[in-house]
């Protein structure tokens, strides 16, 4: 089943076409990677999919539903979560509190009920806390629950960001260069975590520069260059594609 469908998607900034007539799909249950050199349009593509940017042309559909004119929070509520290349945690809040924030779209209590501490809001907060702790355990950072999130080493901050995205209970998780800034050990652990996330039934679409990570965990790969799709296929096929070799190694 196709979970995400991109058709003839384009985005221009003035005379620059950052994404140019890109078409691809993401099937449910897979890990799909989008790769390409710097300036290929990968992060712009993610910003279009998640509603951060408005497209210039083309269509995006999630689970068969067009995402036309939808805001990022509306897309998140449909079951799509993302992380960013630059980690965006809430400083001054604990790891557990950061993850609990990710449950906001699952909360049924309104502002007034929360302000007056109605009984059902307290019960809901307990459930949110318990679910958030389960995610910290899944990502092997439960021992950090009460620490300031901003005080953690970079690799653990990345895991907190992953846990916060998973708190949304997404069907599709967008990962924007999740290995950026990680050492070899942390990247190997990240690969295990992403595979574990897929094992939960969550489809993963990632942008990544670390080719060893991409080739290790991806089921399918789409390659962009100067905003255009130049190749798509299995990892073994992409490794041998002459156009892909050319953009990475030169003529």
Helices and strands as residue ranges (DSSP letters): E 2-13, E 16-27, E 31-35, H 42-49, E 57-62, E 65-66, H 72-78, E 80-82, H 95-101, G 104-106, H 111-115, H 119-138, G 142-144, G 149-151, H 154-166, E 172-176, H 184-199, E 203-207, H 211-217, E 220-225, E 228-233, H 235-240, H 242-249
